[in-house]
Amino acid sequence: MTNRWSIAVAGVLLQVALGAVYAWSVFRAPLTKQFGWSVSEVTFTFTISIFVLGIAAFFGGLWLNRMGPRVVALTGGFLYGTGVFLASFSAHKLWWLYLSYGVIGGVGLGFSYIVPVAVLVKWFPDRRGLITGIAVGGFGAGALVTAPVASRLVQSMGVLQTFAYLGVTFFIVTVAAGYFMQNPPEGWKPTGWTPTSSQASQRSSRDYTLGEALRTWQWWALWLLLFLNTSAGISIISQESPLFQELGRVSAVAAASIVGVVSIGNALGRVFWAWASDSITRRATFVVMFLAQVVLFWALPSINSPAVLTVVAFVILMCYGGGFGTMPAFAADYFGSKNVGPIYGLMLTAWGFASAFGPLLIAYMRQVDGTYRGALHVIAGVMAVSIVLPLIVSPPRRIEAAVRSAQPRRLPAA
């Protein structure tokens, strides 16, 4: 029998390589300085990449069910590494940067991202939250590994040459890790393990197809949960440096240091909240995260201490990462693990839409009001209303009861 922990390690390494996309800000200044592109033009590359990731994850999930996880992971790794490498030919061609890093790399990201999530929930039914949290925690930690390495490479050999070296490296790591991705045998479960009564009460008793899941209001409720949580956190991520400079009255250099510290919260939150959700349930986890964000976003405009500001932003990003760590297990609980690839893959479109909505909202309100106060208070209000969702959502029992009642009954023997 394949060791499930070796697959878990490979999944984390795969996600760390993919999470390097979060280090995009390292390339922003060199690209604007060398080619005269505006900050918004360069930043749009990242927006394209994340949006495409959300769309591609769905198609990767569908393909995964037909061809198996290894094929999808290897294809995704090939496209991701190739896209980053091709970005090295973007000199004075912004459209090529969008196509290579944004579109090709984004498709590779989406294909590869969904694989460890879909595979590990099958191998770890006893630790769904923890294992998916660890896997996507690797994605959150990708920037911590890549950013310092990429910065040194940019300084020593230039930004385009850095894309070439990173592309080759990502290709090797993602393809090697992707080779280990495989599903357990049908019906497999850890020896001696049975769900607790608490786990059973929060889980579906059967596996749903994508079509069946989409016909339940619960799927849309989970999509909205992910969208709302992501919109709140990514609004802060998109404005971190200027936000810290304005509220904490610190220099750009000091703000950059705060950005580095709070980014750890993104990775840590994916593991912590997912681990907690195994004990307190996924619903309670989202309630606690939303309550925390109501308080923190409301208080944020009044904070001028850099130390307190760092702690508050750190916890907000923990909640942001917590949504990605907890939601794969949430989806598997409600719709079964068999088709979680396409079911959760389509749910990730919430990430793409939130990546546009959250940053646009906070940027627009900052421009209109002249401060971040109004935008941050609006986000706090949205989080307060959002608490209703995890309180009312529950496994789709009615559909399951209808399926059971529709099955033919056996007549008693004569």
Disulfide bonds with the S-S distance in Angstrom:
none
